[in-house]
Amino acid sequence: MRTWPVRPGAALVGSGILLGALLAGGSAMAGQDDLRKDVEELKKGQQLILQQLQELKQLIQAQPRPAAPSGAPVKDVVFDLGANAVLGDEKAKVTLVEFTDYQ
């Protein structure tokens, strides 16, 4: 068995280093526990958000879709503009008619 010479006080310093390392390891473990708790809380929050999104999706899908507006077909409809002002060619392919009510 090999032995090393030990100076007086060296054992005390070594014990202090060992105690410090143990205490630091303990605080690191506590920090890891806090970090694990934070991660678990974040996971729970994410699950809650996903659940709420799923509920919203179901509510939206459960609502009846509005029917497409049905109206009279306007293809090939002739408007009588009477004596109103007209701009442009009378035989244009597209005619824009603006109805306004100034009261």
C-alpha positions in Angstrom: 0.0 0.0 0.0 1.3 3.4 -0.9 1.1 6.3 1.4 1.6 10.0 0.9 2.9 12.4 3.4 0.2 14.7 4.8 1.0 18.1 6.1 -0.8 19.4 9.2 -4.0 21.2 8.3 -4.2 19.5 4.9 -6.8 17.1 6.1 -8.9 20.0 7.3 -8.6 21.7 4.0 -9.4 18.5 2.2 -12.5 18.0 4.4 -13.6 21.6 3.6 -13.3 21.0 -0.1 -15.2 17.7 0.1 -17.9 19.3 2.2 -18.1 22.3 -0.2 -18.4 19.9 -3.2 -21.2 18.0 -1.4 -23.1 21.2 -0.6 -22.7 22.5 -4.1 -23.9 19.2 -5.5 -26.9 19.4 -3.2 -27.8 22.9 -4.4 -27.3 21.7 -8.0 -29.7 18.9 -7.3 -32.2 21.4 -5.8 -31.7 23.5 -9.0 -32.4 20.5 -11.1 -35.5 19.7 -9.1 -36.8 23.3 -9.6 -36.0 23.0 -13.3 -37.9 19.7 -13.5 -40.9 21.3 -11.8 -40.8 24.2 -14.2 -40.7 21.9 -17.2 -43.6 19.8 -15.8 -45.7 23.0 -15.3 -44.9 24.1 -18.9 -46.0 20.7 -20.2 -49.3 20.9 -18.2 -49.8 24.4 -19.6 -49.2 23.1 -23.2 -51.7 20.3 -22.6 -54.3 22.7 -21.4 -53.8 25.0 -24.4 -54.1 22.0 -26.8 -57.3 20.8 -25.0 -58.8 24.3 -25.3 -57.8 24.5 -29.0 -59.5 21.1 -29.6 -62.7 22.3 -27.9 -62.7 25.5 -30.0 -62.2 23.4 -33.2 -65.1 21.2 -32.2 -67.3 24.2 -31.5 -66.5 25.7 -34.9 -67.1 22.5 -36.7 -70.5 22.0 -34.9 -71.8 25.3 -36.1 -73.9 25.1 -39.3 -72.2 26.7 -42.3 -74.1 29.7 -43.7 -75.8 29.0 -47.0 -74.4 30.7 -50.1 -76.5 33.7 -50.9 -79.0 32.9 -53.6 -80.2 35.7 -55.8 -81.4 36.3 -59.2 -78.8 35.5 -61.9 -77.5 38.8 -63.3 -76.1 37.4 -66.5 -77.5 39.0 -69.6 -79.7 41.4 -67.6 -80.5 44.7 -69.3 -80.9 47.8 -67.1 -82.9 50.7 -68.3 -80.9 53.7 -67.3 -83.5 56.1 -68.6 -82.2 59.7 -68.9 -79.4 59.2 -66.5 -75.8 60.2 -67.4 -73.8 57.5 -69.1 -70.1 57.5 -69.7 -68.3 55.3 -72.2 -69.4 53.1 -75.2 -73.0 51.9 -75.1 -71.8 48.5 -76.6 -69.1 47.8 -74.0 -68.8 44.2 -72.8 -68.9 45.2 -69.1 -71.2 47.9 -67.7 -70.8 49.2 -64.2 -73.9 50.6 -62.6 -73.6 52.6 -59.3 -76.7 53.0 -57.2 -76.4 55.7 -54.5 -78.9 57.4 -52.1 -77.9 60.9 -51.1 -80.3 61.9 -48.3 
